[in-house]
Amino acid sequence: MKRTIKQPRFGGGIVCDNAKTQPSGKIDANGIFTKFWAWGYPANRNWFLIITLFYVPKKQTPLIFGIRKKGSSKIDTIKTLDIKNDNLDNAHIINLQIGYVFESEGDYELICTLKDYKTKLIVPFNIRTREWPSFSNNEIKILEKNKAHLPFKVSAQLKCKNCEQHYAFEEKILPNESYSVGTVPFPEDGIFECESCGNIMKLKDIQGQIRTSIKDTLINFLNPSKDV
């Protein structure tokens, strides 16, 4: 009797901050989420995607990953992975890191398809704009008193995507402190024009991440967790 070849199909999919495949094939996932936060746009985000695929084709077949804003017909392909399997009944768990630059907030769909097959997996998530991390006068005073223990200015190494000119942008919270030598202050509006080629660099999201990191460290300093 001729064996019926089962068609490939997706099981499920999750997105998370970190995922590690163990020698046994088991995957440890940390920080599973359905929402991204951003402080400005464009917002570059990287994450891990874990999906299950049953009855993987024996021949090498492209597995295609794309993103679209919900309701849009335009899909941006972000990654392609060639897969195949000699055992048609084997379930594949795929763990990979992917990324995307979001230009606006909203509801999005991560779409996984297998070339030449109708099977499809859609993983919904959304990206939302987070409140700008400001510092109260009291928080600034605490930072001033604890400069030896708390960060009060942080720099980020970035380069122009057009000419690859390198910059060290710095964000400082204490108004009386000077910027570090060799750094460039983050512009208030988040817009910086490359000094070499004139390319516009939008830095608001990166600046927001830095300020939030400093604020979170301050909050943890004021409210230290206690081991039970």
Backbone as a ProteinNet text record, in pm:
[ID]
protein_1_A
[PRIMARY]
MKRTIKQPRFGGGIVCDNAKTQPSGKIDANGIFTKFWAWGYPANRNWFLIITLFYVPKKQTPLIFGIRKKGSSKIDTIKTLDIKNDNLDNAHIINLQIGYVFESEGDYELICTLKDYKTKLIVPFNIRTREWPSFSNNEIKILEKNKAHLPFKVSAQLKCKNCEQHYAFEEKILPNESYSVGTVPFPEDGIFECESCGNIMKLKDIQGQIRTSIKDTLINFLNPSKDV
[TERTIARY]
84	0	87.6	52	130.2	107.2	215.6	206.2	163.5	65.4	19.7	114.8	168.4	260	177.7	198.7	123.4	179.9	89.5	130	187.3	289.4	346.7	244.6	255.4	167.1	239.1	203.2	261.3	183.5	254.7	191.4	159.9	257	238.2	366.3	359.8	477.7	472.9	588.6	599.3	719.8	716.3	831.7	878.3	1010.1	1065	1197.1	1244.1	1368.2	1490.9	1491.9	1605.4	1556.7	1627.3	1594	1721.9	1737.9	1858.2	1818.1	1872.8	1844.5	1942.9	1890.9	1973.1	2015.9	2121.9	2164.9	2053.3	1959.6	1848.7	1745.3	1758.1	1659.5	1557.2	1553	1462.4	1505.9	1409.2	1440.3	1397.9	1491.3	1461.5	1431.2	1308.9	1267	1248.3	1301	1288.3	1226.6	1135.3	1075.9	978.8	884.2	783.6	693.4	664.7	585.7	499.2	407.9	322.1	323.6	409.8	410.5	553	585.2	709.4	679	776.3	765.3	872.1	838.7	934.7	917.1	1022.7	1020	1021.5	1040.4	1043.8	1062.3	1049.6	1059.1	1153.8	1230.5	1227.5	1279.2	1225.4	1264	1313.2	1441.7	1501.6	1488	1421.7	1401.8	1448.8	1510.9	1554.5	1493.5	1454.4	1393.6	1412.7	1374.1	1380.3	1240.1	1232.4	1106.6	1120.2	1023.3	1020.3	892.1	905	788	799.7	685.2	680.2	624.8	691.7	649.3	646	531.4	513.7	524.1	574.3	584.1	664.9	785.1	875.9	907.3	902.7	929.9	1069.7	1082.1	1210.9	1306.8	1254	1339.4	1360.3	1471.7	1502.2	1396.9	1338.2	1227.1	1248.5	1230.5	1246.4	1132.5	1170.2	1077.5	1091.8	982.5	987.4	919.6	987.4	934.9	912.9	793.2	761.6	682.7	676	600.8	512.9	392.6	304.9	225.1	183.1	93.2	-45.4	-115.3	-245.2	-338.1	-398.8	-488.9	-422.5	-288	-213.7	-185.5	-178.6	-145.2	5.5	79.6	223.9	296	374.2	451.4	600.1	673.3	819	885	954.6	1027.8	1151.6	1168.5	1280.2	1381.3	1341.6	1436.3	1384.7	1478.1	1445.3	1538.1	1480.7	1557.4	1525.2	1627.3	1606	1603.4	1497	1483.7	1450.6	1482.8	1443.1	1455.4	1392	1394	1375.9	1454.3	1444.5	1331.4	1287.5	1178.6	1052.9	958.7	841.9	750.7	760.9	671.9	732.8	851.7	921.3	874.3	854.2	816.8	943.6	950.9	1066.3	1031.5	1119.9	1108.5	1220.7	1183.4	1280.2	1296.5	1419.6	1453.4	1551.3	1511.7	1602.4	1581.6	1684.9	1679.5	1651.3	1558.3	1523.6	1509	1499.1	1484.8	1410	1367.9	1289.7	1295.4	1288.2	1285.7	1142.3	1078	940.4	938.4	854.6	844.4	729.6	640.5	526.9	468.8	391.2	326.8	203.6	153	34.1	34.9	-64.9	-76.4	-9.4	74.9	151.2	127.1	164.3	155.9	286.7	342.7	458.9	406.2	439.1	381.5	489.5	466.3	558.3	491.7	558.8	504.6	612.4	568	656.5	633.8	739.3	725.2	662.9	568.2	497.6	393	367.3	263.5	169.6	46.5	-53.6	-46.5	25.8	31	88.6	35.1	77.4	60.5	151.7	141.8	147.6	52.2	49.8	63.9	166.7	189.7	162.2	52.5	20.7	97.6	131.8	190.8	170.1	201.5	186.6	304	320.9	425.5	358.4	392.4	330.3	436.8	399.2	490.4	486.5	603.1	612.9	632	581.8	595.3	743.2	777.1	915.5	966.6	1081.6	1134.2	1195.4	1120.2	1168.6	1214.3	1292.5	1346.7	1299.7	1248.5	1203.2	1323.6	1299.6	1407.8	1466.6	1379.8	1426.7	1515	1476.7	1557.5	1693.2	1695.1	1821.4	1912.6	1853.5	1931.6	1991	1912.8	1962.1	2076.6	2061.6	2170.8	2297.2	2278.6	2392	2466.9	2393.1	2453.8	2517.5	2475.5	2521.9	2590.1	2665.8	2732.7	2833	2884	2981.8	2915.4	2784.4	2714.4	2611.8	2571.9	2464.8	2510.3	2467.9	2501	2420.3	2487.2	2415.5	2436.8	2522.5	2536.4	2584.8	2528.5	2557.4	2576.8	2674.2	2699.2	2663.7	2636	2602.5	2684.5	2754.2	2834.8	2745.7	2734.8	2649.9	2726.7	2681.7	2744.6	2639	2672.7	2582.8	2566.6	2442.1	2416.9	2455.4	2472.9	2505.5	2656.4	2733.4	2878.6	2961.6	2893.5	2959.2	3048.8	3024.7	3094.4	3052.1	3148.4	3118.9	3096.7	3000.6	2971.7	2952.7	2986.2	2957	2859.2	2731.1	2628.6	2614.2	2597.4	2587.8	2464	2400.9	2287.3	2327.2	2313.1	2344.2	2220	2203.7	2085.3	2113.1	2234.2	2269.3	2307.5	2233.2	2256.9	2392.5	2450.2	2578.2	2698.9	2675.6	2784.6	2820.1	2945.6	2990.1	2981.1	2966.2	2967.8	3109.4	3120.5	3251.2	3323	3454.2	3535.8	3515	3494.1	3478.7	3336.8	3242.5	3104	3022.6	2908.1	2814	2685	2632.8	2506.7	2391.9	2303.5	2182.5	2102.1	2059.9	1979.2	1843.1	1789.7	1662.8	1548.7	1547.9	1439.3	1468.6	1585.7	1620	1669.4	1684.4	1726.9	1870.3	1957.6	2097.6	2137.7	2201.7	2248.8	2396.4	2427.8	2565.7	2656.9	2765.7	2858.3	2936.1	2942.3	3020.1	2938.8	2814.2	2736.6	2600	2559.2	2430.3	2312.2	2338.8	2231.1	2161.5	2028.3	1951.5	1943.8	1985.2	1981.8	1875.2	1780.8	1672.7	1706.6	1728.5	1788	1696.9	1571.6	1483.8	1464.1	1446.7	1422.4	1544.3	1662.7	1786	1805.9	1779.3	1790.5	1691.8	1570.9	1470.4	1512.1	1574.9	1622.4	1728.4	1818.6	1924.7	1866.6	1775.5	1714.8	1636.9	1567.4	1491.9	1584.8	1698.9	1796.6	1848.2	1878.3	1926.3	1817.6	1694.3	1583.7	1554.3	1558.5	1534.5	1641.1	1766	1874.1	1853.2	1806.1	1778.6	1665.1	1559.9	1446.4	1488.9	1570.4	1618.7	1708.8	1782.8	1869.3	1785.1	1673.7	1586.8	1498.7	1467.7	1382.5	1448.4	1555.2	1628.2	1541.5	1550.7	1475.9	1540	1456.8	1506.9	1485.8	1591.7	1580.6	1499.9	1401.8	1317.4	1385.2
-119.4	0	124.5	216	338.8	428	476.9	563.1	703.5	756.6	893.4	991.5	1083.2	1184.2	1296.8	1316	1419.9	1558.1	1652.4	1788.4	1858.2	1940.3	2012.1	2108.7	2128.2	2223.5	2279.8	2401.4	2466.4	2426.7	2419.8	2398.3	2532.5	2589.4	2719	2799.4	2921.4	3007.3	3108.1	3140.6	3240.9	3330.1	3450.9	3541.2	3566.7	3578.7	3595.9	3672.4	3714.7	3791.9	3705.7	3584.2	3494.5	3350.3	3271.6	3129.4	3052	2940.2	2859.2	2713.5	2654.2	2514.4	2425	2332.3	2239	2121.1	2047.6	1931.1	1828.7	1822.3	1727.7	1770.9	1896	1950.6	2038.5	2033.5	2117.5	2262.8	2353.1	2495.2	2567	2639	2722	2863.4	2909	3042.2	3132.1	3253.3	3351.7	3480.2	3535.6	3664.2	3656.3	3562.7	3552.6	3675.8	3734.2	3857.8	3867.1	3962.6	3991.5	4139.9	4215.8	4361.2	4415.2	4504.2	4578.8	4720.6	4782.6	4922.7	5002.3	5124.7	5212.6	5354.6	5432.6	5572	5669	5616.9	5697.5	5606	5660.6	5581	5649.5	5566.8	5420.3	5353.7	5233.3	5156.8	5019.5	4995.2	4867.6	4766.3	4653.6	4551.8	4415.3	4339.1	4203.1	4108.6	3990	3895.2	3753.7	3656.3	3515.6	3466.6	3386.2	3325.7	3174.2	3110.5	2965.1	2915.5	2829.5	2775	2623.1	2559.2	2414.1	2386	2297.8	2262.3	2110.2	2056.7	1912.6	1871	1748.8	1689.3	1776.7	1805.4	1887.6	1814.5	1882.9	1817.2	1755.6	1647	1579.8	1664.1	1734.3	1820.3	1953.7	2017.6	2146.6	2248.9	2314.6	2406.8	2535.8	2651.3	2778.7	2803.9	2835.9	2880	3032.1	3103.3	3248.2	3318.5	3420.4	3497.6	3642.1	3691.9	3829.1	3900.1	4032.2	4115	4211.3	4229.9	4332	4396.6	4520	4586.2	4528.4	4501.2	4436.3	4515.9	4446.6	4512.2	4554.2	4548.6	4587.5	4464.9	4485.8	4376.3	4368	4468.6	4473.7	4393.4	4294	4211.3	4234.2	4267.1	4282.8	4150.7	4089.8	3966.9	4001.6	3936.7	3969.6	3856.5	3733.4	3622.1	3504.1	3427.2	3303.7	3193.6	3077.7	2965.1	2840.3	2775.9	2652.7	2533.8	2453.3	2338	2213.3	2096.9	1968.6	1862.7	1747.4	1642.1	1507.4	1409.6	1275.5	1193.8	1233.9	1163	1249.1	1211	1295.5	1310.3	1221.5	1228.9	1306	1354.2	1421.4	1565.1	1608.1	1747.1	1828.5	1941.4	2030.2	2147.2	2175.1	2297.5	2388.8	2504.9	2597.6	2717.3	2747.2	2857.7	2948.7	3072.8	3164.2	3307	3386.6	3527.4	3610	3700.2	3787.8	3931	4024.5	4164.3	4243.2	4362.3	4446.9	4590.5	4684.3	4826.4	4876.5	4909.4	4957.2	5108.5	5150.4	5292.4	5360.8	5285.1	5343	5239.9	5286	5193.1	5131.7	5026.1	4962.3	4812	4746	4600.4	4538.6	4439.5	4375.2	4225.2	4162.3	4017.2	3963.8	3866.2	3794.3	3672.2	3662.4	3560	3461.6	3333.2	3227.1	3143.3	3126.6	3046.9	2952.4	2845.1	2745.8	2747.4	2777	2791.5	2667	2691.4	2586	2512.9	2559.2	2497.7	2606.1	2566.8	2662.9	2690	2608	2623.9	2759.7	2815.8	2949.4	2961.3	3034.1	3061.4	3212.1	3266.6	3409.7	3429.4	3504.1	3535.1	3683.9	3720.6	3862.1	3924.7	4050.5	4126.8	4274.5	4358.2	4501.7	4578.4	4698.1	4788	4917.3	4963.9	5081.8	5182.2	5308.9	5415.9	5432.8	5426.1	5435.7	5581.4	5612.1	5747.3	5783.4	5907.1	5950.7	5949.8	5888.9	5877.7	6009	6081.3	6207.6	6185	6279.2	6268.2	6386.1	6355.2	6460.1	6527.9	6642.5	6714.3	6627.7	6552.6	6465.8	6354.6	6295.8	6189.4	6242.8	6362.9	6423.9	6446.5	6489	6509.4	6377.2	6270.8	6139.6	6092.8	6114.3	6078.4	6157.3	6285.4	6372.5	6322.3	6277.6	6232.2	6093.8	6019.2	5879.5	5853.5	5951.2	5937.5	5822.2	5787.6	5678.1	5542.2	5535.6	5407.2	5399.2	5512.2	5513.4	5579.8	5528.6	5594.9	5723.8	5829	5955	6007.2	5937.2	5965.3	5837.8	5812.8	5689.9	5724.9	5662.4	5687.2	5565.1	5588.4	5481.5	5500.2	5395.1	5398.3	5368.4	5463.5	5447.4	5492.7	5445.5	5490.4	5524.5	5617.9	5660.1	5543.5	5511.4	5400.7	5435.2	5563.5	5605.4	5605.4	5666	5678	5604.1	5545.2	5467.6	5552.2	5681.7	5767.6	5728.4	5709.3	5666.1	5786.5	5770.6	5872.9	5806.8	5880.4	5838.1	5940.5	5906.5	5996.3	5971.3	6079.8	6065.9	6135.8	6071.4	6128.6	6147.2	6270	6294.3	6348.3	6307.8	6345	6465.1	6473.3	6582.3	6706.8	6814.5	6934.3	7000.4	6984.4	7049.8	6967.9	6847.2	6763.1	6797.5	6781.2	6803.9	6674.3	6688.9	6571.2	6515.3	6386.8	6321.8	6366.7	6369.4	6409.9	6312.7	6367.2	6284.4	6238.3	6280.4	6240.9	6355.3	6320.1	6417	6409.3	6522.1	6517.6	6470.9	6389.9	6354.8	6481.8	6504.4	6623.3	6614.5	6729.6	6732.1	6673.7	6699.3	6648	6509.4	6453.4	6320.4	6313.5	6427.1	6430.6	6481.9	6402.7	6442.3	6429.9	6534.3	6533	6494.7	6387.6	6340.4	6452.4	6472.9	6580	6549.7	6423.4	6385.6	6385.7	6335.3	6321.9	6387.5	6437.2	6504.5	6410.7	6280.8	6184.1	6212.5	6201.4	6226.4	6099.6	6110.7	5999.1	6028.1	5936.5	5952.2	5870.1	5939.1	5876.2	5871.7	5914.3	5928.7	5797.5	5687.3	5559.5	5514.7	5532.8	5493.8	5579.7	5709.2	5799	5758.3	5722	5678.5	5551.2	5459.8	5336.3	5365.2	5458.9	5494.4	5558.4	5652.7	5720.7	5621.5	5528.6	5429	5337.9	5301.4	5218	5288.3	5417.6	5494.3	5502.9	5528.6	5541.9	5410.3	5299.7	5168.4	5136.1	5170.7	5147.4	5230.1	5353.2	5440	5383.2	5336	5279.2	5156.1	5070.5	4951	4987.3	5096.7	5144.4	5191.6	5258.9	5311.3	5202.3	5100.2	4991.3	4857	4827.1	4701.9	4580.9	4477.4	4354.6	4282.8	4218.3	4145.7	3997.3	3921.6	3776.4	3724.2	3639.1	3583.4	3460.7
0	0	0	-88	-99.9	20.8	76	194.3	155.4	228.9	203.9	271.4	193.2	248.6	310.5	437.4	506.7	473.5	461.7	428.6	552.1	533.3	647.7	707.2	836.4	904.1	1026.5	1060.8	1177.5	1302.6	1413.8	1542.6	1607	1674.5	1738.9	1734	1784	1784.2	1896.8	1954.3	2059.3	2030.5	2083.6	2077.1	2220.3	2238.2	2372	2365	2481.6	2489.5	2461.4	2516.2	2500	2488.6	2410.2	2397.2	2368.2	2437.4	2420.1	2398.5	2292.6	2262.5	2336.8	2417.3	2493	2404.1	2440.5	2362.3	2341.1	2434.8	2423.9	2320.6	2275.2	2182.3	2250.4	2382.7	2459.9	2450.3	2445.6	2435.4	2562.8	2622.4	2739	2690.2	2712.6	2669.1	2789.3	2780.3	2888	2834.7	2912.3	2876.2	2760.6	2766.3	2660.3	2665.7	2551.4	2550.5	2425.5	2428.4	2312.5	2278.6	2348.5	2327.9	2333.5	2239.4	2241.6	2290	2358.1	2395.8	2322.1	2285	2217.7	2270.9	2260.2	2305.1	2187.9	2070.6	1949	1829.5	1711.1	1588	1489.9	1416.3	1409.3	1536.6	1564.5	1681.9	1636.3	1654.3	1613.5	1727.2	1699.4	1801.9	1751.8	1840.5	1810.2	1913.1	1869.8	1960.8	1908.2	1989.6	1950	1915.9	1811.9	1769.2	1779.3	1843.9	1855.9	1790.2	1690.8	1623.2	1611.5	1598.1	1578	1438.9	1365.9	1230.6	1217.8	1176.4	1162.5	1015.6	993.8	861.2	765.2	806.2	725.3	594.1	480.9	351.9	346.3	270.3	254.7	171.8	73.6	-8.4	61.7	30	90	49.1	148.4	125.3	203.6	141.6	213.5	312.5	434.8	537	544.3	519.9	502.4	619.1	672.3	784.8	739.5	765.1	726.1	834.2	824.1	918.8	839.5	889.7	831.6	943.9	917.9	1010.9	988.5	1095.3	1084.4	994	898.8	805	676.1	672.6	552.4	466.7	336.1	244.6	220.3	264.6	243.4	351.6	309.4	401.3	377.2	481.8	473	511	415.9	445.2	527	642.5	730.7	743.2	705	715	633.5	576.9	506.3	555.6	583.6	636.3	554.8	498.1	422	517.2	508.3	596	515	568.3	510.8	618.8	595.8	695.3	627.3	666.8	609.1	670.8	789.8	857.2	848.8	764.9	738.4	859.2	955.3	1070.7	1187.6	1168.9	1277.8	1292.8	1416.8	1444.1	1464.2	1399.3	1411.6	1503.1	1598.6	1678.7	1633.1	1584.1	1525	1617.3	1650.5	1739.2	1666.4	1642.1	1573.5	1620.2	1603.6	1640.9	1516.9	1527.9	1416.3	1467	1375.6	1413.3	1308.2	1348.1	1257.1	1307.2	1214.5	1249.4	1231.7	1342.3	1339.5	1316.4	1221.9	1190.3	1262.2	1323.1	1394.3	1488.7	1587.4	1678	1611.9	1671.3	1617	1638	1581.3	1588.6	1466.9	1491.7	1385.2	1385.1	1274.7	1261.9	1205.9	1275.4	1225.9	1150.4	1022	935.4	891.1	917.6	877.9	769.1	657.2	546.7	495.1	432.2	373.2	222.3	145	1.2	-62.3	-153.6	-229.3	-146.9	-23.7	59.5	112	141.3	186.3	336	409.9	554.5	593.6	701.1	744.1	895	956.5	1099.5	1118.9	1194.5	1223.9	1374.9	1414.5	1555.8	1575.5	1642.9	1660.7	1776.9	1763.8	1873.6	1842.2	1937	1911.8	1967.8	1917.7	1966.2	2008.8	2127.6	2185.8	2229.3	2227.6	2266.3	2417.7	2477.9	2624.4	2667.2	2785	2838.8	2853.7	2817.1	2823	2966.7	2993.1	3129.9	3179.2	3257.6	3314	3457.8	3510	3645.3	3729.2	3847.6	3938.7	4003.2	4065.3	4134.2	4245.4	4314.3	4422.5	4368.2	4252.9	4192.9	4148.6	4095.4	4054.2	4175	4286.7	4408.8	4458.7	4449.7	4494.6	4404.8	4273.7	4181.6	4213.4	4243	4274.3	4398.3	4497.2	4621.9	4609.2	4508.1	4496.8	4362.4	4315.9	4186.3	4183.8	4300.8	4305.9	4286.9	4304.5	4299.4	4186.2	4132	4031.7	3901.9	3788.4	3660.8	3647.4	3605.1	3583.3	3441.2	3366.1	3223.6	3155.3	3037.3	2963.1	2816.5	2752.5	2610.8	2527.9	2401.2	2307.1	2180.8	2138.8	2017.1	1896.5	1806.6	1688.1	1565.1	1449.4	1325.1	1221.9	1137.1	1029.8	931.9	897.9	805.7	662.3	636	500	474	563.7	541.8	645.7	748.1	854	943.7	947.8	1043.3	1185.4	1274.9	1411.4	1503.1	1594.2	1694.4	1830.4	1935.7	2073.1	2129.4	2127.7	2181.2	2330.4	2405.1	2550.3	2603.8	2701	2772.5	2917.8	2969.4	3110.1	3180.9	3304.6	3381.9	3472.2	3524	3615.1	3535.3	3549.7	3468.2	3490.5	3607.9	3637.6	3593.3	3546.3	3499.1	3354.3	3320.2	3183	3103.6	2973.6	2887.3	2880.1	2863.4	2854.1	2727.8	2735.4	2621	2504.4	2387	2268.3	2241.2	2325.5	2304.8	2246.9	2190.1	2133.8	2213.8	2264.1	2339.3	2249.9	2306.4	2232.7	2205.9	2081.6	2052.5	2120.5	2163.8	2236.6	2155.3	2025	1941.5	1885	1919.1	1872.3	1729.1	1663.6	1523.8	1514.4	1451.2	1435.6	1289.1	1238.2	1100	1098.3	1026.3	1019.1	969.3	1039.8	1005	878.1	839.1	721.5	592.7	600.1	475.9	479.5	596.5	605.6	625.9	640.9	663	795.9	798.2	919.2	1003.7	1128.5	1222.9	1328.4	1344.9	1442.3	1565.9	1678	1795.7	1918	1901.6	2018.5	2093.6	2022.1	2088.4	2168	2112.1	2182.1	2306.1	2293.4	2407.1	2516.6	2478.9	2575.4	2647.3	2574.3	2637.3	2742.4	2711.4	2805.6	2931.3	2912.5	3027.4	3114.6	3052	3126.9	3205.3	3145.5	3214.4	3340.1	3327.4	3443.3	3549.6	3506.8	3601.3	3671.8	3598.2	3659.4	3763.9	3732.3	3828.4	3954.9	3937.3	4051.5	4136.8	4070.7	4144.1	4222.6	4161.6	4231.1	4348.9	4335	4443.4	4562	4532.1	4638.1	4698.9	4619.8	4667	4642.5	4713.4	4689.5	4724.5	4642.1	4669.2	4786	4864.1	4980.9	4962.7	4985.7	4977.5	5095.3	5062.5	5168.3	5228.4
[MASK]
++++++++++++++++++++++++++++++++++++++++++++++++++++++++++++++++++++++++++++++++++++++++++++++++++++++++++++++++++++++++++++++++++++++++++++++++++++++++++++++++++++++++++++++++++++++++++++++++++++++++++++++++++++++++++++++++++++

